């Protein structure tokens, strides 16, 4: 067997087992660490696909920045174990449900607006996208053609951080 085939099976097995562990863990800290392991295995698969830029961005963006954010939120919430919930209303309270409903409606409006302005051509792969090999071309495309998706993602992460702080806040 070729070394790349063996490497593929090892990385794929690590990714699958770690991903199942993320869902199956009761401790959020172990889930976060297993998710980082899964992201590392995916970066290895990208390297095998001869996509080093994707592998590096996988490590820097996901395993680095976003997972640090997840660890920060887990430690901020001080959640040592998953507690059984007795209903969403009991967990969030009436004010939390109203805020969640408003945010859900706002995200729905944003998605409808984005799809009406971008259209389905955004999902089709053109010849220029298939032949992207330069980091400069990727950056130019990300911040011009896909600027809305980039900014919407940053707003979504910011809302998640604010939500974690609101949930962790102690009422006096």
Secondary structure, 3 states (H helix, E strand, C coil): CCHHHHHHHHHHHHHHHHHHHHHHCCCHHHHHHHHHHHHHHHHHHHHHCCCHHHHHHHHHHHHHHHHHHHHHHHHHHCCCCCCCCCCHHHHHHHHHHHHHHHHHHHHHHHHHHHHHHHCHHHCCCCHHHHCCCCHHHHHHHHHHCCHHHHHHHHHHHHHHHHHHHHHHCCCC
